Amino acid sequence: MATISNIQRHELLQVADAVAREKNISREDILTAMEMAIQKAGKAKYGHDHDIRTKIDRRTGEVKLFRYLLVADHVENEVTQISFKEAKSRQPDIKVGDFVMEELPPIDLGRIAAQTAKQVIVQKVREVERQHEYEEYKDRKGEIINGVVRRVEFGNVTVELGKAEAVMRRDLMLPRETFRPGDRVRALILDVRPDSKGSQIILSRTSPEFMAKLFTQEVPEIYNKIIEIKAVARDPGSRAKLAVYSRDTNIDPVGACVGIRGSRVQAIVSELQGEKVDIVPWASDQATFVVNALAPAEVTKVVLDEETKRIEVVVPDDQLSLAIGRKGQNVRLASELTGWEIDILTEAEESERRAQEFKNVSQVFIEALDIDEVIAQLLITEGFTKIEEIAFVGVDELEKIEGFDRDVALQLQERAKNYIEAKKQQQVERWRDLGVEEKLSTIAQLTPEMLVALGEQGVKTLQDFADLSRDELTNTQDGLLRGYDLSAETADQMIMSARSMPKVVGNNLKSS
C-alpha cells in the first residue's frame, strides 16, 4: 500500500499539469479535484462524521490532511466540536465560532481508497469539462455549425461537434431526411441548456432561422447588411417564403438572393432537400406586402382590418387555387410571413357578397327610415351603411345627394335619430329584464346593446364585469363582446373602471 507522504510531490504536480493539458481545463481545477479525492479517502479512514479537509501546496506539491473542530461554549458533538476552554489552551487568541485545525498523519491509499480517489478526480474533471462545454456554446445559439453524425437512436441523431456532442431530434429534421454514422451535417444551434450529464446542445434543420442563416452565408449582400431578411415562413422540406428588403435602391433584393441563373437559391434548395423557396420583396405598406407574399397568385383587391389584423384578398376566379395553394399551403405561409390573417375570395364571391350586403343595408334603411327602395339605394350609393351615419352626419352632406333638398335631409335625420332612440330604449328595457344591475350601465363605454349581450351571457353585476379579463371580452372566437369592434385599450379601460368603483373587490383589489 502507498501513502500520500511517499508519493513524489513533484509527480503529483506533474500529473495535475498533464491532465490539465489533455483535458484543456485549469491546473487549479485538477488540484481541487485531487484535494476532494484525498479528503474523501480521509473520511473513509477516520469516519464520515469528521470534518476532514485536505490542502495541496500549489508550489511544492506537499499534501496535508486536517481535521476541523468548531469552537463552542457547549459541546454537543465531540466529533466536530471542541470546548472553548480546551481550544484556548491550544490557541490563546481563539474565539467561539472559530475552527481548530488538527493535522492528521498521512493516510495509506489502499486499493479501494485509491480507486475512490480516482473516481472523484474523474468525476470532477467531467464536471469541469461539462461546464466549459456549456460556456463555449451558450452564446452560440442561432449559429450554423457543421458536425459529424456519431449515432442514430430512435430517429434522433447525435452529432459530434469537435469536443462536444449535440442532439437533433426527429421533429427537427426535414421530413424525408435520413442520416448514417459518419455523415457530415449542417444545422442551426437552436438551444443550449445546462444538464446534469453536461450541456444539452439542440440542433435544428427545420427552423426558419436556419434558412435565414443559410441565405446570410450564401448571399454577400445579406452578410454585409445591404439586404435585410425581414421575415421567413417555412413548411420544412416542402416550401418556404422569404421576405427581403434592400437598403440600397440600386440593388434588387430578390435578384441578389436568387443569383445568376438561380445559383444562390439553388445551393440552399439543395441543402434543404429540394424545399421550394419563394423570395418576395418586403414592403412597409401592409397591403402591398400581403399581395407580394401571395405570389405567384395575382390579387385584384385587398381590404384591411387593422384592429383585428385580418386582411381580405380578392383574386380572379382562375387564380383561387393558386392563391390558396396545395392544402392551403400558399395562403398559410403568406399569413405566417406577414403576421396577418388572410381571407381569400374570388371576384365572383366578392360581387355576390357585396350584392347581398347592399340588399341587407337597403332593407334596414327602408324599415328604419320609412323610405322607398330608390332613396335607400341612393343613400348606400353615397357611402352610407349605418343609421347612425345618417343621424349624425352634417345636413349639408345629405343635401348633396341628387334629388334631396334641405327639408328631405332634415326629415331623414330626424327619423334616423328617432329610430336610434327607440332602439336604445328597447335595449335598456331588455338588459333590465335580464337582471343586469344599474351600476354596470354607468361604465361610459358600455352601450345598451353591449349590456344586453353581457346579460344574455350571465355577466349581470359590476363585480362580474370587474373579474373579467381583456381576452374574455375581445377574443375573436368566444369573447363576450367580440362583435362590437372593441380595441384592447378600450376593453382595459372598461375593466379598470369597473374595478375602481366602490365596493368592488376584483383580483388583487382592495375594497374602497
PAKOL-778975 format. One record per residue (C-alpha): residue number from 1; x, y, z. Coordinates in pm, 1 decimal. Example, Ala and Ser with C-alpha at 12.3 -4.5 7.8 and 13.67 -1.06 7.14 Angstrom:
<recs>
1:1230.0:-450.0:780.0
2:1367.0:-106.0:714.0
</recs>
This chain:
<recs>
1:0.0:0.0:0.0
2:114.4:353.4:-72.9
3:87.9:656.5:149.1
4:37.2:1015.2:47.1
5:368.6:1100.5:211.8
6:575.3:864.9:-1.9
7:430.3:980.1:-334.8
8:679.6:1208.1:-500.6
9:546.2:1560.5:-458.0
10:664.0:1676.5:-797.8
11:487.8:1375.6:-955.1
12:156.3:1497.4:-811.3
13:203.2:1835.5:-974.2
14:316.9:1673.1:-1298.3
15:2.0:1461.8:-1309.2
16:-209.0:1773.7:-1249.6
17:-28.2:1958.2:-1528.9
18:-63.2:1665.3:-1770.9
19:-437.4:1618.2:-1708.2
20:-495.3:1992.5:-1736.2
21:-325.2:1999.9:-2077.3
22:-501.4:1688.6:-2203.2
23:-849.8:1796.8:-2095.3
24:-791.2:2166.7:-2163.7
25:-902.1:2267.7:-1815.8
26:-720.4:2466.1:-1550.0
27:-447.2:2320.6:-1328.0
28:-629.3:2466.8:-1025.9
29:-943.3:2264.5:-1107.8
30:-736.9:1944.1:-1125.4
31:-565.2:2012.3:-792.3
32:-901.6:2091.9:-632.9
33:-1031.1:1757.1:-761.2
34:-727.4:1582.8:-608.9
35:-792.4:1752.2:-275.6
36:-1151.5:1633.5:-282.1
37:-1036.0:1279.5:-363.8
38:-782.3:1266.9:-77.7
39:-1040.2:1425.4:152.4
40:-1289.0:1150.2:66.5
41:-1025.7:884.4:136.6
42:-950.5:1055.3:469.1
43:-1316.0:1046.6:571.2
44:-1330.3:678.0:481.7
45:-1036.4:616.2:720.6
46:-1128.1:844.9:1013.0
47:-1507.9:839.6:982.9
48:-1754.3:1032.2:767.6
49:-1878.1:1232.3:1067.8
50:-1544.5:1409.7:1092.4
51:-1484.7:1739.4:914.5
52:-1177.8:1628.5:717.2
53:-1010.4:1871.2:478.4
54:-708.4:1844.3:251.1
55:-462.2:2104.0:126.0
56:-212.2:2053.4:-157.4
57:63.9:2311.5:-172.0
58:41.8:2457.3:-525.0
59:418.6:2525.0:-533.1
60:575.8:2220.6:-368.9
61:303.3:1957.4:-409.3
62:307.6:1881.4:-32.7
63:-17.4:1719.3:85.9
64:-158.2:1790.1:431.2
65:-466.0:1641.2:596.0
66:-656.7:1828.3:870.4
67:-949.7:1766.3:1099.3
68:-1153.1:2082.9:1165.9
69:-1320.4:2133.2:1506.7
70:-1567.3:2414.7:1571.9
71:-1504.2:2611.2:1893.5
72:-1824.2:2609.6:2104.1
73:-1934.8:2715.6:2454.5
74:-2121.7:2391.2:2498.4
75:-2000.4:2086.4:2311.2
76:-2290.5:1890.0:2165.7
77:-2093.2:1676.8:1919.6
78:-1740.9:1577.8:2022.4
79:-1660.2:1460.3:1669.2
80:-1698.9:1806.4:1512.2
81:-1675.5:2045.7:1812.7
82:-1424.8:2142.0:2080.5
83:-1486.4:2332.7:2403.1
84:-1375.6:2693.2:2419.4
85:-1164.7:2615.5:2727.5
86:-966.9:2339.3:2558.5
87:-929.3:2536.4:2238.5
88:-797.0:2838.7:2430.8
89:-534.7:2621.7:2594.3
90:-405.2:2541.9:2246.7
91:-452.1:2885.1:2089.2
92:-483.1:3174.9:2338.1
93:-637.4:3413.5:2082.0
94:-911.0:3170.9:1969.5
95:-1280.5:3278.6:1977.6
96:-1610.5:3093.8:1983.5
97:-1710.5:3016.6:1626.3
98:-1350.0:2976.6:1506.0
99:-1206.3:2645.0:1393.7
100:-921.3:2447.7:1544.7
101:-721.8:2252.9:1283.4
102:-565.7:1925.3:1387.0
103:-310.0:1794.3:1138.8
104:-353.3:1423.9:1074.9
105:-84.5:1170.7:981.2
106:-52.3:1066.0:616.6
107:-307.7:803.8:514.9
108:-250.0:476.0:338.9
109:-402.1:472.8:-8.2
110:-514.3:113.2:-29.3
111:-669.1:-29.9:-343.5
112:-1024.8:74.4:-254.4
113:-926.7:420.1:-131.6
114:-712.4:478.1:-438.8
115:-999.4:370.2:-664.1
116:-1235.7:603.1:-479.7
117:-990.9:890.6:-515.6
118:-958.1:819.4:-887.6
119:-1338.6:821.7:-930.7
120:-1365.1:1157.0:-753.8
121:-1096.2:1306.8:-977.0
122:-1258.6:1169.4:-1293.2
123:-1599.7:1298.0:-1182.0
124:-1462.2:1642.4:-1107.0
125:-1283.1:1656.4:-1442.0
126:-1608.2:1562.6:-1618.9
127:-1797.8:1834.1:-1431.2
128:-1539.8:2093.6:-1533.4
129:-1548.5:1968.8:-1894.9
130:-1928.5:1995.9:-1898.7
131:-1914.8:2347.2:-1758.4
132:-1655.4:2450.2:-2018.4
133:-1870.1:2296.1:-2291.3
134:-2174.3:2492.5:-2177.2
135:-1973.9:2815.5:-2152.7
136:-1839.8:2761.8:-2505.9
137:-2177.5:2705.3:-2670.5
138:-2428.3:2903.1:-2460.1
139:-2366.7:3224.6:-2657.5
140:-2367.9:3047.8:-2995.4
141:-2742.3:2994.3:-3023.2
142:-2856.8:3088.4:-3372.4
143:-2525.6:2990.3:-3536.2
144:-2494.0:2734.7:-3814.3
145:-2248.6:2459.9:-3724.2
146:-2100.2:2161.6:-3905.9
147:-2064.7:1823.8:-3740.9
148:-2032.4:1450.3:-3796.3
149:-2311.5:1204.4:-3718.4
150:-2192.4:981.9:-3434.3
151:-2501.1:763.0:-3384.5
152:-2872.7:740.3:-3466.0
153:-3114.2:620.6:-3195.4
154:-3493.3:604.9:-3234.4
155:-3473.3:856.1:-3517.7
156:-3275.8:1108.4:-3308.9
157:-2927.5:1194.2:-3434.6
158:-2624.6:1253.6:-3211.5
159:-2376.7:1488.0:-3381.0
160:-2012.5:1530.1:-3281.6
161:-1900.0:1894.5:-3273.2
162:-1531.7:1861.3:-3200.3
163:-1511.3:1803.3:-2821.8
164:-1886.2:1834.4:-2766.4
165:-2189.9:1636.6:-2873.7
166:-2525.3:1771.8:-2989.6
167:-2865.0:1616.4:-3047.6
168:-3102.4:1668.7:-3339.5
169:-3447.6:1524.4:-3271.3
170:-3651.9:1360.8:-3546.0
171:-3901.2:1653.3:-3544.2
172:-3615.8:1898.6:-3606.1
173:-3504.0:1721.4:-3924.5
174:-3653.0:1753.1:-4270.8
175:-3936.2:1501.8:-4331.0
176:-3766.5:1250.3:-4563.7
177:-3416.5:1310.1:-4433.2
178:-3204.5:1019.0:-4305.8
179:-2852.9:1010.7:-4162.1
180:-2596.5:739.1:-4100.4
181:-2292.7:741.9:-3868.7
182:-2005.9:925.0:-4038.2
183:-2231.5:1158.8:-4242.5
184:-2149.2:1527.5:-4227.7
185:-2439.2:1751.2:-4129.2
186:-2501.7:2125.5:-4119.9
187:-2761.2:2259.8:-3874.6
188:-2858.0:2554.0:-3656.5
189:-2778.4:2560.4:-3283.6
190:-3136.8:2600.4:-3165.4
191:-3075.4:2589.2:-2790.5
192:-2807.0:2516.7:-2530.4
193:-2923.5:2401.0:-2188.4
194:-2722.6:2310.9:-1878.2
195:-2783.0:1947.5:-1786.5
196:-2676.4:1709.6:-1510.3
197:-2496.5:1499.1:-1771.3
198:-2347.3:1800.6:-1946.7
199:-2473.9:2080.9:-2163.3
200:-2751.9:1973.3:-2396.1
201:-2696.9:2125.2:-2741.2
202:-3009.7:2106.9:-2957.7
203:-2970.1:2129.3:-3335.9
204:-3237.6:2206.1:-3595.6
205:-3271.4:2195.3:-3973.0
206:-3640.5:2292.5:-3972.6
207:-3616.2:2631.6:-3801.0
208:-3696.8:2940.1:-4015.7
209:-3380.0:3092.1:-3870.9
210:-3175.7:2808.8:-4026.2
211:-3291.8:2915.4:-4371.7
212:-3218.3:3280.8:-4293.0
213:-2864.0:3189.5:-4183.0
214:-2809.4:2982.9:-4499.6
215:-2901.1:3287.2:-4710.6
216:-2667.6:3500.5:-4497.7
217:-2382.7:3261.0:-4578.3
218:-2471.0:3234.5:-4947.2
219:-2556.9:3597.1:-5030.7
220:-2277.7:3852.9:-4963.2
221:-2524.7:4143.1:-4973.0
222:-2712.5:3993.2:-4675.8
223:-2388.7:3921.8:-4487.3
224:-2280.7:4284.3:-4545.9
225:-2624.4:4408.3:-4429.8
226:-2706.4:4575.1:-4762.7
227:-3004.7:4341.4:-4791.2
228:-3208.6:4256.9:-4482.7
229:-3418.1:3944.4:-4426.2
230:-3741.6:4075.8:-4277.6
231:-3934.8:3750.7:-4226.8
232:-3921.4:3378.4:-4301.9
233:-4203.1:3121.7:-4308.7
234:-4138.8:2753.0:-4369.0
235:-4317.0:2428.7:-4431.4
236:-3992.1:2231.8:-4380.2
237:-3891.8:2012.2:-4671.7
238:-4178.6:2135.1:-4889.1
239:-4199.6:2512.0:-4935.4
240:-4085.3:2837.7:-4779.2
241:-4127.7:3213.3:-4822.4
242:-3855.7:3469.9:-4754.6
243:-3924.5:3846.4:-4736.0
244:-3622.6:4064.7:-4817.8
245:-3555.5:4439.1:-4826.5
246:-3266.6:4631.5:-4984.5
247:-3117.3:4935.8:-4813.3
248:-2961.9:5028.6:-5148.2
249:-3222.0:5125.2:-5408.4
250:-2981.8:5022.3:-5686.0
251:-2977.0:4659.6:-5568.7
252:-3271.8:4430.4:-5635.0
253:-3309.6:4221.9:-5316.2
254:-3491.9:3934.5:-5489.6
255:-3242.9:3914.5:-5775.5
256:-2945.8:3920.9:-5537.5
257:-3088.5:3629.8:-5336.8
258:-3171.7:3426.8:-5646.0
259:-2828.4:3479.0:-5800.8
260:-2714.7:3439.8:-6160.5
261:-2929.3:3168.8:-6319.7
262:-3058.8:3086.2:-5972.1
263:-2716.9:2971.2:-5846.9
264:-2750.4:3112.5:-5494.2
265:-3100.1:2996.5:-5416.0
266:-3032.4:2659.7:-5581.0
267:-2746.7:2592.9:-5339.5
268:-2986.8:2644.6:-5049.9
269:-3262.0:2436.9:-5211.8
270:-3012.1:2150.0:-5246.5
271:-2911.8:2180.7:-4878.3
272:-3280.5:2166.2:-4781.7
273:-3356.9:1852.4:-4984.2
274:-3541.9:2031.8:-5264.3
275:-3753.4:2265.7:-5048.4
276:-3904.4:2526.5:-5281.5
277:-3827.6:2886.1:-5179.9
278:-4038.3:3190.1:-5279.0
279:-3836.7:3510.9:-5235.7
280:-4063.0:3816.7:-5213.2
281:-3989.3:4188.2:-5167.2
282:-4083.3:4325.0:-4826.0
283:-4295.1:4644.0:-4816.8
284:-4378.0:4877.5:-4528.8
285:-4730.3:4907.9:-4669.5
286:-4909.5:4602.5:-4529.8
287:-5148.1:4561.3:-4822.1
288:-4858.7:4558.5:-5070.9
289:-4663.4:4315.2:-4852.7
290:-4957.0:4072.5:-4837.1
291:-5001.1:4092.1:-5215.1
292:-4628.0:4016.3:-5260.9
293:-4645.5:3730.1:-5011.5
294:-4928.2:3559.2:-5201.9
295:-4716.2:3537.1:-5517.8
296:-4731.6:3377.9:-5765.6
297:-5109.6:3438.6:-5741.6
298:-5247.5:3768.2:-5878.1
299:-5455.4:3991.3:-5648.3
300:-5714.9:4242.3:-5766.2
301:-5825.5:4395.0:-5436.1
302:-5741.9:4398.4:-5064.3
303:-5937.0:4524.0:-4763.4
304:-5752.0:4559.0:-4431.2
305:-5891.0:4550.0:-4078.6
306:-5602.5:4679.4:-3867.8
307:-5793.5:4629.8:-3542.4
308:-5815.3:4252.0:-3582.8
309:-5505.1:4213.4:-3806.5
310:-5720.1:4048.4:-4077.0
311:-5699.4:4119.8:-4446.0
312:-5949.3:4025.1:-4714.2
313:-5795.6:3945.7:-5051.6
314:-5990.6:3926.3:-5378.9
315:-5841.4:3724.7:-5665.3
316:-5963.3:3639.2:-6016.3
317:-6169.3:3319.8:-6026.4
318:-5895.3:3129.1:-6211.1
319:-5634.1:3230.4:-5950.6
320:-5811.8:3093.5:-5643.2
321:-5638.7:2754.0:-5629.4
322:-5300.1:2916.8:-5690.2
323:-5356.6:3171.6:-5413.8
324:-5464.5:2907.8:-5163.1
325:-5204.9:2652.2:-5268.4
326:-5195.2:2277.5:-5212.4
327:-5374.3:2201.9:-4884.5
328:-5380.8:2576.5:-4815.4
329:-5001.4:2595.3:-4805.8
330:-4954.6:2920.4:-5000.7
331:-5201.4:3128.4:-4800.2
332:-5085.0:2972.3:-4472.4
333:-4720.2:3061.6:-4536.8
334:-4818.3:3411.4:-4656.8
335:-5014.9:3461.8:-4333.4
336:-4719.9:3343.1:-4124.1
337:-4479.0:3563.8:-4319.4
338:-4685.4:3883.2:-4285.7
339:-4843.9:3827.4:-3944.8
340:-5193.7:3890.1:-4086.2
341:-5491.6:3655.3:-4101.7
342:-5575.1:3629.6:-4473.0
343:-5922.3:3558.4:-4612.6
344:-5933.8:3485.9:-4985.6
345:-6239.6:3547.5:-5205.8
346:-6287.7:3519.7:-5580.1
347:-6420.1:3819.5:-5769.5
348:-6749.9:3634.6:-5817.7
349:-6780.7:3560.7:-5444.4
350:-6699.6:3919.8:-5352.9
351:-6952.4:4052.5:-5605.1
352:-7219.4:3821.2:-5466.9
353:-7141.4:3918.4:-5110.0
354:-7146.8:4290.4:-5190.0
355:-7484.3:4249.0:-5359.1
356:-7619.5:4071.9:-5051.2
357:-7478.5:4338.0:-4819.5
358:-7631.2:4609.3:-5041.1
359:-7966.8:4433.3:-5019.1
360:-7944.2:4390.4:-4638.7
361:-7847.3:4753.4:-4571.6
362:-8115.6:4873.0:-4814.5
363:-8379.2:4673.2:-4624.6
364:-8265.0:4819.2:-4291.5
365:-8293.0:5174.6:-4430.2
366:-8638.2:5108.1:-4577.2
367:-8774.9:4975.6:-4245.8
368:-8596.5:5212.9:-4007.2
369:-8649.2:5537.6:-4201.3
370:-8981.6:5451.2:-4366.3
371:-8848.3:5529.9:-4714.8
372:-8879.5:5359.2:-5054.5
373:-8613.8:5140.6:-5215.9
374:-8488.8:5410.9:-5455.2
375:-8399.5:5651.5:-5171.1
376:-8240.8:5369.5:-4971.8
377:-8021.4:5276.4:-5268.2
378:-7925.0:5640.9:-5322.1
379:-7804.3:5659.7:-4960.8
380:-7599.3:5339.9:-4997.0
381:-7450.1:5458.7:-5325.2
382:-7330.8:5773.7:-5145.3
383:-7147.1:5559.4:-4890.0
384:-7396.2:5539.9:-4601.8
385:-7409.9:5194.2:-4442.8
386:-7549.2:5261.6:-4093.3
387:-7843.9:5451.7:-3948.7
388:-7603.6:5629.3:-3710.9
389:-7413.2:5777.0:-4005.7
390:-7732.4:5935.3:-4139.1
391:-7835.8:6061.7:-3795.3
392:-7514.8:6244.8:-3713.9
393:-7363.8:6347.8:-4046.9
394:-7377.2:6715.4:-4141.7
395:-7705.5:6809.4:-4310.8
396:-7502.3:6957.8:-4598.0
397:-7372.1:6609.0:-4681.2
398:-7726.1:6474.6:-4721.1
399:-7831.1:6776.1:-4928.2
400:-7560.1:6695.0:-5182.7
401:-7737.9:6372.8:-5278.1
402:-7916.1:6408.3:-5610.4
403:-8288.4:6479.0:-5561.7
404:-8250.3:6571.7:-5191.3
405:-8319.9:6918.6:-5053.4
406:-8274.8:7053.7:-4701.0
407:-8625.9:6951.7:-4588.6
408:-8568.1:6593.0:-4704.4
409:-8226.0:6587.2:-4535.2
410:-8363.9:6718.6:-4204.3
411:-8657.2:6476.2:-4215.7
412:-8424.2:6180.9:-4278.7
413:-8202.3:6282.3:-3987.7
414:-8499.6:6318.8:-3753.9
415:-8629.4:5971.4:-3848.6
416:-8281.4:5824.5:-3801.7
417:-8245.9:5980.5:-3454.7
418:-8593.5:5866.9:-3351.7
419:-8512.5:5512.7:-3466.1
420:-8186.3:5509.2:-3270.0
421:-8357.8:5641.9:-2956.3
422:-8640.3:5388.0:-2981.5
423:-8392.3:5105.9:-3035.1
424:-8184.7:5227.6:-2741.4
425:-8491.0:5229.1:-2516.0
426:-8576.9:4875.8:-2624.1
427:-8225.8:4764.4:-2537.1
428:-8240.9:4937.0:-2195.8
429:-8564.3:4755.6:-2116.2
430:-8411.5:4432.3:-2238.8
431:-8099.4:4446.0:-2016.9
432:-8311.2:4541.7:-1719.0
433:-8538.4:4244.4:-1785.0
434:-8225.6:4024.8:-1791.0
435:-8138.5:4140.1:-1438.1
436:-7831.6:4349.4:-1524.5
437:-7770.5:4591.4:-1235.4
438:-7782.5:4966.4:-1292.1
439:-7426.5:5020.5:-1169.0
440:-7292.2:4830.0:-1467.5
441:-7458.9:5076.1:-1704.9
442:-7255.4:5364.5:-1554.1
443:-6940.1:5246.3:-1732.0
444:-6917.8:5502.3:-2011.3
445:-6810.6:5278.2:-2298.4
446:-7076.1:5011.0:-2238.3
447:-7367.4:5064.3:-2478.0
448:-7717.8:4922.6:-2415.1
449:-7651.5:4660.5:-2684.9
450:-7336.5:4551.7:-2502.9
451:-7523.7:4532.3:-2172.4
452:-7780.7:4303.3:-2335.5
453:-7502.5:4083.3:-2476.4
454:-7338.9:4063.1:-2132.4
455:-7667.6:3990.5:-1957.3
456:-7750.4:3710.3:-2200.2
457:-7414.2:3551.2:-2117.9
458:-7452.0:3576.1:-1740.7
459:-7248.6:3890.3:-1669.1
460:-7501.4:4093.0:-1468.6
461:-7318.4:4274.9:-1189.5
462:-7036.0:4521.1:-1161.2
463:-6841.5:4253.2:-975.0
464:-6895.3:4003.0:-1259.5
465:-6756.2:4253.1:-1508.6
466:-6464.1:4358.6:-1288.3
467:-6344.7:3996.7:-1268.0
468:-6321.9:3961.3:-1647.9
469:-6000.0:3984.5:-1848.0
470:-5946.0:4171.1:-2172.8
471:-5933.8:3844.8:-2369.2
472:-6267.7:3731.4:-2224.6
473:-6423.7:4044.2:-2376.6
474:-6246.4:4076.9:-2711.1
475:-6131.6:3728.2:-2817.9
476:-6241.7:3684.4:-3179.1
477:-6356.9:3326.4:-3117.1
478:-6555.0:3345.1:-2793.2
479:-6516.5:3697.1:-2649.4
480:-6832.7:3821.8:-2477.4
481:-6823.8:4147.3:-2681.3
482:-6638.4:4016.8:-2988.4
483:-6891.2:4167.5:-3230.7
484:-6851.2:4528.3:-3115.0
485:-6506.3:4623.0:-3254.2
486:-6361.8:4686.4:-2909.0
487:-5993.2:4774.4:-2903.6
488:-5771.3:4616.2:-2639.7
489:-5717.1:4960.4:-2486.2
490:-6090.7:5031.0:-2456.8
491:-6153.9:4688.8:-2303.6
492:-5882.9:4751.3:-2043.8
493:-6027.1:5093.7:-1963.0
494:-6376.0:4949.0:-1905.9
495:-6247.9:4670.4:-1680.8
496:-6032.5:4907.9:-1475.5
497:-6325.4:5148.8:-1448.1
498:-6537.1:4867.8:-1302.4
499:-6260.7:4764.1:-1061.8
500:-6212.2:5118.6:-936.3
501:-6577.9:5165.8:-841.5
502:-6670.3:5143.1:-470.3
503:-6734.4:4805.5:-302.9
504:-6591.0:4603.2:-589.5
505:-6320.7:4354.3:-498.9
506:-6156.2:4216.9:-812.0
507:-5844.1:4006.7:-836.9
508:-5583.1:4155.7:-600.2
509:-5800.9:4464.7:-538.3
510:-5899.9:4608.7:-202.9
511:-6249.3:4733.0:-121.8
512:-6257.4:5111.2:-118.5
</recs>
